[in-house]
Amino acid sequence: MSVPFKVAVAGLGTVGSGTVKLLQANADLIERRAGRPVVITALADRHRRNYDFSIDGYQWFDDGVAMAEQTDADVIVELIGGSEGVAKRVCEGALGRGRHVVTANKALIAHHGSALAATAESTGAILAYEAAVAGGIPIIKSLKEGLVANAHNRVYGILNGTCNYILSAMRTTGREFDDVLAEAQALGYAEADPSFDVDGVDTAHKLAILATVAFGCTLEFGSVHMEGIRHVSSADISFAEELGFRIKLLGIAALTDGGVERRVHPCMVPADAPIAHVEGVFNAVVTHGDFVDTVVQEGRGAGERPTASAVVGDIVDIARGQRSATFGVPAGELESLPAAPMSAHRGAYYVRLMVLDEPGVFADVATIFRDNRISMESVLQRARAPGEPVPVVMTTHETEEAAMLRSLDAITALGTCVEPPRMIRIEPF
Ligand SMILES: NC(=O)c1ccc[n+]([C@@H]2O[C@H](COP(=O)([O-])OP(=O)(O)OC[C@H]3O[C@@H](n4cnc5c(N)ncnc54)[C@H](OP(=O)(O)O)[C@@H]3O)[C@@H](O)[C@H]2O)c1
């Protein structure tokens, strides 16, 4: 009989519960695939509750840090969350003792992944984090294994199901952001404090990790340009449809002549692009490898079962004895590439102004664009209401972000805009 692989799980909330249930439900199948039994030996949760799975026969801890220090398990599974505090101490403690760690904690990896990877390398432990990016989609494994032979120059995706749910519901119902957010909270798709999701922080954590694995560059969460979806209005969504686009919150990482672009913001994507059809709480990740070309993966990006699938996938890899460097190359060999400033980004733009319908207003706007060498591709002005505010929508040809921002400042200063200009970048996928 082969030696059982012992698992200790810290944090029995949504993902921890799913992980225990999956290891229990598919124990036989997992044993056949791992080549040895994969058994839970210890659990930790801050408040022991009535769980919808059995905890009989497992060593119990009220604190994950104590468990990481005391258990003889082969792997510590950190499912507590948060970039600092307990989760960090659990992982540092376990890796420092040479114990393997599996985590779903994108905040922790985005902020401290380099140091944790260095600790893991120094003690011979494995740090695995598939569940931290795009939930059930095995994108980290894809980049580190199946796509390992490719040079990647671009990776992007819908990495936050809450935002995608909100944008999809706004499009199909015509409702405004606040209204749909409240519904998402009632359905459990959004947290009571939704800022991590809707302000783009969660997507930025995942994008920082993706960029490092895809390009072999250092992990730099601070370099991610971050904008959320609070300012997307139903008017923008319907103008996007009219122009042949859909609005998605994307995380985009690209190697450019000016360095590594890491940006999270609402994007207009062509309505016939595969990513435009990823709706609701689903996630999708698109990679461009030099030999394989484009690979698109779509699936559930969060939730108890999909996230547990990714966590247990990592556990089985370690139980089998599979090992690869944390980010595809050893932590010390990650390249320190310059970060491309957002002001140097080049692309096409959608701009919506609410301007007083007066003679000469549009001529002033056109002059500002001309002075900043921005060429317009299309202009839409539907309603006519002399002296009243009306929407004017423009799309531009490719230009530099700095020129666009200068133009928007100048347009704001005209005094004929009754609300701040809205700008959304167009991605020509
Ligand atoms: N939920 C998802 O769909 C999802 C998807 C992908 C990744 N993730 C990541 O997975 C991780 C866990 O998320 P979650 O949604 O499962 O969180 P959660 O439901 O809040 O569960 C966290 C659990 O950890 C417990 N805990 C807190 N302090 C502890 C300690 N000192 N020792 C042991 N347990 C402790 C909490 O207990 P109390 O409730 O008593 O505080 C709670 O039971 C996070 O890093 C998250 O970003 C989640």
The ligand as an SDF file (V2000), in Angstrom:
LIG
                    3D

 48 52  0  0  0  0  0  0  0  0999 V2000
  -15.1220   32.3670   -2.4490 N   0  0  0  0  0  0  0  0  0  0  0  0
  -14.6600   32.1750   -3.6780 C   0  0  0  0  0  0  0  0  0  0  0  0
  -15.4050   31.8990   -4.6040 O   0  0  0  0  0  0  0  0  0  0  0  0
  -13.1770   32.2610   -3.9410 C   0  0  0  0  0  0  0  0  0  0  0  0
  -12.7030   32.0650   -5.2530 C   0  0  0  0  0  0  0  0  0  0  0  0
  -11.3300   32.1030   -5.5040 C   0  0  0  0  0  0  0  0  0  0  0  0
  -10.4620   32.3690   -4.4650 C   0  0  0  0  0  0  0  0  0  0  0  0
  -10.9520   32.6030   -3.2150 N   0  0  0  0  0  0  0  0  0  0  0  0
   -9.9980   32.8600   -2.1430 C   0  0  0  0  0  0  0  0  0  0  0  0
  -10.0730   31.7870   -1.2110 O   0  0  0  0  0  0  0  0  0  0  0  0
   -9.7870   32.2530    0.0940 C   0  0  0  0  0  0  0  0  0  0  0  0
  -10.9420   31.8810    1.0200 C   0  0  0  0  0  0  0  0  0  0  0  0
  -12.1240   32.5070    0.5540 O   0  0  0  0  0  0  0  0  0  0  0  0
  -13.5710   32.1040    1.1400 P   0  0  0  0  0  0  0  0  0  0  0  0
  -14.5500   32.7700    0.2480 O   0  0  0  0  0  0  0  0  0  0  0  0
  -13.6550   30.6410    1.3370 O   0  0  0  0  0  0  0  0  0  0  0  0
  -13.5240   32.8620    2.5510 O   0  0  0  0  0  0  0  0  0  0  0  0
  -14.4710   32.6550    3.7860 P   0  0  0  0  0  0  0  0  0  0  0  0
  -15.7530   32.0080    3.3760 O   0  0  0  0  0  0  0  0  0  0  0  0
  -14.5090   33.9390    4.5310 O   0  0  0  0  0  0  0  0  0  0  0  0
  -13.6780   31.5800    4.6860 O   0  0  0  0  0  0  0  0  0  0  0  0
  -12.5400   31.8830    5.4510 C   0  0  0  0  0  0  0  0  0  0  0  0
  -12.5600   30.9860    6.6770 C   0  0  0  0  0  0  0  0  0  0  0  0
  -11.3490   31.1490    7.4120 O   0  0  0  0  0  0  0  0  0  0  0  0
  -11.6900   31.2200    8.7900 C   0  0  0  0  0  0  0  0  0  0  0  0
  -10.6200   31.8070    9.5860 N   0  0  0  0  0  0  0  0  0  0  0  0
  -10.4240   33.1110    9.9140 C   0  0  0  0  0  0  0  0  0  0  0  0
   -9.3470   33.2450   10.7170 N   0  0  0  0  0  0  0  0  0  0  0  0
   -8.8690   31.9930   10.9250 C   0  0  0  0  0  0  0  0  0  0  0  0
   -7.8020   31.4480   11.6500 C   0  0  0  0  0  0  0  0  0  0  0  0
   -6.9850   32.2250   12.3800 N   0  0  0  0  0  0  0  0  0  0  0  0
   -7.5930   30.1270   11.6230 N   0  0  0  0  0  0  0  0  0  0  0  0
   -8.4190   29.3110   10.9260 C   0  0  0  0  0  0  0  0  0  0  0  0
   -9.4700   29.7620   10.2100 N   0  0  0  0  0  0  0  0  0  0  0  0
   -9.6840   31.0880   10.1980 C   0  0  0  0  0  0  0  0  0  0  0  0
  -12.9630   32.0260    8.7750 C   0  0  0  0  0  0  0  0  0  0  0  0
  -13.6230   31.9340   10.0160 O   0  0  0  0  0  0  0  0  0  0  0  0
  -14.6490   33.1300   10.4330 P   0  0  0  0  0  0  0  0  0  0  0  0
  -15.7550   33.0820    9.4400 O   0  0  0  0  0  0  0  0  0  0  0  0
  -15.0710   32.7620   11.7880 O   0  0  0  0  0  0  0  0  0  0  0  0
  -13.8460   34.3970   10.3550 O   0  0  0  0  0  0  0  0  0  0  0  0
  -13.7130   31.3300    7.6350 C   0  0  0  0  0  0  0  0  0  0  0  0
  -14.3650   30.1410    8.0640 O   0  0  0  0  0  0  0  0  0  0  0  0
   -9.5520   33.7660   -0.0430 C   0  0  0  0  0  0  0  0  0  0  0  0
   -8.1850   34.0080   -0.1850 O   0  0  0  0  0  0  0  0  0  0  0  0
  -10.2770   34.0970   -1.3370 C   0  0  0  0  0  0  0  0  0  0  0  0
   -9.7330   35.2480   -1.9760 O   0  0  0  0  0  0  0  0  0  0  0  0
  -12.2740   32.5570   -2.9290 C   0  0  0  0  0  0  0  0  0  0  0  0
  1  2  1  0
  2  3  2  0
  2  4  1  0
  4  5  1  0
  4 48  2  0
  5  6  2  0
  6  7  1  0
  7  8  2  0
  8  9  1  0
  8 48  1  0
  9 10  1  0
  9 46  1  0
 10 11  1  0
 11 12  1  0
 11 44  1  0
 12 13  1  0
 13 14  1  0
 14 15  2  0
 14 16  1  0
 14 17  1  0
 17 18  1  0
 18 19  2  0
 18 20  1  0
 18 21  1  0
 21 22  1  0
 22 23  1  0
 23 24  1  0
 23 42  1  0
 24 25  1  0
 25 26  1  0
 25 36  1  0
 26 27  1  0
 26 35  1  0
 27 28  2  0
 28 29  1  0
 29 30  1  0
 29 35  2  0
 30 31  1  0
 30 32  2  0
 32 33  1  0
 33 34  2  0
 34 35  1  0
 36 37  1  0
 36 42  1  0
 37 38  1  0
 38 39  2  0
 38 40  1  0
 38 41  1  0
 42 43  1  0
 44 45  1  0
 44 46  1  0
 46 47  1  0
M  CHG  2   8   1  16  -1
M  END
$$$$
